[in-house]
């Protein structure tokens, strides 16, 4: 049985720019107007990244557009947002990130079946230019093989 979830934002460029090692599901601490804006799908996570600071995971660069009816309750669209993870997961992340070249990047934001905003967080290693070219060539070859099979 698959969990039902509504995808709000997807970071397509992340899989192009990084090798994904592990993924984690994290809750996001949001204000009232922010969650309303997230439910409308007005979120951008393309340039965002996460850091572990003082035993807490915080995501930077995530843009949540101001809610239209929010007036004075709206907050800064780019304010850092805290992520909710278990202590064991955070300590594991600290160990992984201390390795050279690993970083935390958000892959998706979605609303789960109980109406909570969740983020899929990935431990990733950056790709070099030749790795990206190899991926594009592989995808091209698969596309040509699929077209040849149809004919």
C-alpha positions as CSV (number, residue, x, y, z in Angstrom):
1,X,0.0,0.0,0.0
2,X,1.6,3.3,-1.1
3,X,1.2,6.4,0.9
4,X,-1.0,9.1,-0.7
5,X,0.8,12.4,-1.0
6,X,0.4,15.6,-3.0
7,X,3.7,16.8,-4.6
8,X,4.2,20.5,-4.1
9,X,7.7,21.2,-5.4
10,X,10.3,19.1,-7.1
11,X,14.0,19.8,-7.5
12,X,14.7,18.2,-10.9
13,X,18.1,19.8,-11.3
14,X,19.3,18.0,-8.1
15,X,19.4,14.6,-9.8
16,X,21.3,16.1,-12.7
17,X,23.9,17.9,-10.6
18,X,24.4,15.3,-7.8
19,X,24.8,11.6,-7.1
20,X,22.1,10.8,-4.4
21,X,23.5,8.6,-1.7
22,X,20.7,8.5,0.9
23,X,17.3,10.2,1.4
24,X,15.5,11.2,4.6
25,X,11.9,12.4,5.2
26,X,11.8,15.5,7.4
27,X,9.0,17.7,8.7
28,X,9.2,21.5,8.1
29,X,8.5,24.1,10.7
30,X,6.3,26.7,9.0
31,X,4.1,29.7,10.0
32,X,0.4,29.8,9.3
33,X,0.6,31.8,6.1
34,X,3.6,29.8,4.9
35,X,1.7,26.5,5.0
36,X,-1.2,28.1,3.2
37,X,1.2,29.2,0.4
38,X,2.8,25.8,0.3
39,X,-0.6,24.1,-0.1
40,X,-1.1,26.4,-3.1
41,X,2.2,25.1,-4.6
42,X,4.0,28.5,-4.4
43,X,7.4,27.0,-3.3
44,X,10.8,27.0,-5.1
45,X,13.6,24.7,-3.9
46,X,16.0,24.9,-6.9
47,X,18.7,26.9,-5.2
48,X,18.2,25.6,-1.6
49,X,20.5,23.5,0.6
50,X,20.5,22.4,4.2
51,X,23.1,22.6,7.0
52,X,23.3,21.1,10.5
53,X,23.8,23.8,13.1
54,X,23.7,23.3,16.9
55,X,22.1,19.9,16.5
56,X,19.3,21.2,14.2
57,X,18.9,20.8,10.5
58,X,18.1,24.2,8.8
59,X,17.3,24.7,5.1
60,X,18.4,27.9,3.4
61,X,17.4,29.4,0.0
62,X,13.9,27.8,0.0
63,X,11.5,30.4,-1.4
64,X,7.9,30.4,-0.2
65,X,5.9,33.2,-1.9
66,X,3.9,35.4,0.5
67,X,0.3,34.3,1.0
68,X,-2.0,36.8,-0.8
69,X,-4.5,37.2,2.1
70,X,-1.7,37.1,4.7
71,X,-1.0,40.9,5.0
72,X,1.0,41.6,8.1
73,X,1.3,37.9,9.1
74,X,3.5,37.1,6.1
75,X,7.2,36.4,6.8
76,X,10.3,36.8,4.8
77,X,10.1,34.4,1.8
78,X,13.7,33.3,2.1
79,X,13.9,33.0,5.9
80,X,15.8,29.8,7.0
81,X,13.4,27.0,8.0
82,X,14.0,24.4,10.6
83,X,13.6,20.7,9.6
84,X,12.3,18.1,12.0
85,X,14.4,14.9,12.2
86,X,15.1,12.3,15.0
87,X,18.3,12.8,16.9
88,X,19.8,9.6,15.6
89,X,19.2,10.8,12.0
90,X,20.8,14.1,12.7
91,X,23.9,12.6,14.3
92,X,24.1,10.2,11.3
93,X,23.9,13.3,8.9
94,X,26.6,15.1,10.9
95,X,28.9,12.1,10.3
96,X,28.1,11.9,6.6
97,X,28.4,15.6,5.9
98,X,31.8,15.7,7.6
99,X,33.1,13.7,4.7
100,X,34.6,15.6,1.9
101,X,32.3,16.6,-0.9
102,X,28.9,15.5,0.6
103,X,26.1,18.0,1.1
104,X,22.4,18.1,2.0
105,X,19.9,19.1,-0.7
106,X,16.1,19.0,-0.8
107,X,14.6,16.8,-3.5
108,X,10.9,17.3,-3.1
109,X,8.3,19.0,-0.8
110,X,4.9,17.3,-0.5
111,X,1.8,17.3,1.7
112,X,1.3,13.8,3.2
113,X,-2.0,12.1,3.9
114,X,-2.5,13.8,7.2
115,X,-2.0,17.2,5.8
116,X,1.6,17.9,7.0
117,X,4.3,19.5,4.9
118,X,7.3,17.1,4.5
119,X,10.6,17.5,2.7
120,X,12.6,14.7,1.1
121,X,16.2,15.5,2.0
122,X,19.2,13.9,0.2
123,X,22.8,13.3,1.2
124,X,24.5,14.0,-2.2
125,X,27.9,14.2,-3.8
126,X,28.4,16.7,-6.6
127,X,28.9,15.5,-10.2
128,X,31.7,16.5,-12.4
129,X,31.0,17.8,-16.0
130,X,32.0,14.4,-17.6
131,X,29.6,12.6,-15.2
132,X,26.7,14.8,-16.5
133,X,27.7,14.1,-20.1
134,X,27.7,10.4,-19.4
135,X,24.2,10.6,-18.0
136,X,22.9,12.6,-21.0
137,X,24.5,10.1,-23.4
138,X,23.0,7.1,-21.5
139,X,19.5,8.8,-21.6
140,X,19.9,9.5,-25.3
141,X,20.9,5.9,-26.1
142,X,17.9,4.6,-24.1
143,X,15.5,6.9,-26.0
144,X,16.9,5.8,-29.4
145,X,16.6,2.1,-28.4
146,X,13.0,2.6,-27.2
147,X,12.2,4.4,-30.6
148,X,13.8,1.5,-32.5
149,X,11.8,-1.1,-30.5
150,X,8.5,0.8,-31.4
151,X,9.3,0.6,-35.2
